[in-house]
Amino acid sequence: MEVVSFSKGDFFITTDPQKLDRDAVCRFLADTYWARRRPPGVIIRSLENSLCFSLFHREEQIGFGRVVTDYATFAYLCDVYLLEEYRGRGLGKWLIECIVTHPDLARVNWCLLTGDAHSFYEQFGFRRLRKPQHFMEKRSKWPY
């Protein structure tokens, strides 16, 4: 897939895997309720097999979002993170707007899991499952 980038003042978002700060993403995710037990090796493997959106302030990575997709029918939005000191400035909203409007994802069906940000994602068209009885899951045993 072609690298896509967006800019806004001193901030930019890119899908360029060469720009991705893997150590920063591992630190971000270690601070979350959903990924704190993921070993760095598992995180790195997930980055290598996903479409990653890195949010930078100048040259420092301050945010991140990952999409697992086939680019044709399905996209799973996950591991969205923004450093605490940058929250409340509209940067998280901008990150999600860039992700869901990515040209290679224009016609896919989306899903995500969240424990606490339902109202945030609703502004981008996400909603609770219409038929949760159709949804199934198979969980891996933890830890990896």
SVG drawing of the C-alpha trace seen along z (x, -y; Angstrom):
<svg xmlns="http://www.w3.org/2000/svg" viewBox="-30 -25 42 45">
<polyline fill="none" stroke="black" stroke-width="0.4" points="0.0,0.0 1.1,-3.5 2.3,-5.7 -0.3,-8.3 0.6,-11.4 -1.4,-14.3 -0.1,-17.5 -1.5,-20.2 1.0,-22.8 3.7,-21.1 1.8,-17.8 1.8,-15.1 0.3,-11.6 1.9,-9.0 1.5,-5.4 5.2,-5.2 6.5,-2.1 10.0,-3.6 8.9,-6.5 7.1,-4.3 8.8,-4.5 8.4,-0.9 9.9,-1.6 7.5,-4.5 4.5,-2.3 5.6,0.5 5.8,-2.1 2.3,-3.6 0.7,-0.2 2.4,0.9 0.4,-2.0 -3.1,-0.8 -5.7,1.5 -6.0,3.6 -2.4,4.2 -0.3,3.9 0.5,7.6 1.5,7.9 5.2,8.6 7.2,6.2 7.8,9.0 4.1,9.6 3.6,5.8 6.3,5.6 4.8,8.5 1.4,6.9 2.9,3.6 4.6,5.5 1.3,7.0 -1.0,4.0 -1.6,0.6 -0.1,-1.7 -0.9,-5.4 1.8,-7.3 1.1,-10.8 4.1,-13.1 4.7,-16.4 7.7,-17.6 9.9,-14.4 8.5,-12.8 5.8,-10.2 2.9,-11.2 0.1,-9.0 -0.8,-5.9 -3.6,-3.8 -3.4,-0.4 -5.8,1.1 -5.9,4.9 -7.5,5.1 -7.8,7.0 -8.3,3.6 -11.4,4.9 -14.2,5.8 -13.0,5.5 -11.0,3.2 -10.4,3.6 -9.3,0.4 -7.2,1.1 -4.4,-0.2 -5.4,-3.8 -3.3,-5.9 -2.4,-9.6 0.0,-10.8 -1.8,-12.4 -0.2,-15.8 -1.5,-16.1 -5.1,-15.2 -7.9,-17.7 -6.5,-19.5 -8.5,-17.6 -5.5,-15.5 -7.2,-12.2 -10.2,-13.2 -7.9,-14.2 -6.1,-10.8 -9.3,-8.9 -10.6,-11.1 -7.4,-10.3 -7.7,-6.6 -11.3,-6.2 -10.9,-8.3 -7.8,-6.6 -8.3,-6.0 -7.6,-2.3 -10.2,-1.8 -13.1,-3.8 -15.4,-0.9 -14.7,1.5 -16.8,2.5 -15.2,1.4 -15.2,2.8 -13.4,1.8 -13.4,2.8 -13.5,0.2 -14.1,0.3 -14.5,-3.4 -14.6,-5.5 -17.9,-4.7 -19.1,-8.3 -15.8,-9.3 -16.0,-6.7 -19.7,-7.4 -18.9,-10.7 -17.1,-8.8 -20.1,-6.5 -19.2,-3.6 -22.2,-2.2 -22.9,0.7 -23.5,4.0 -27.0,4.1 -27.1,7.9 -24.6,8.9 -25.9,12.4 -24.2,12.8 -20.8,11.9 -18.5,14.6 -15.0,14.6 -12.2,17.1 -9.6,15.9 -6.0,16.9 -4.6,18.0 -2.6,15.3 0.2,14.7 1.6,15.2"/>
</svg>
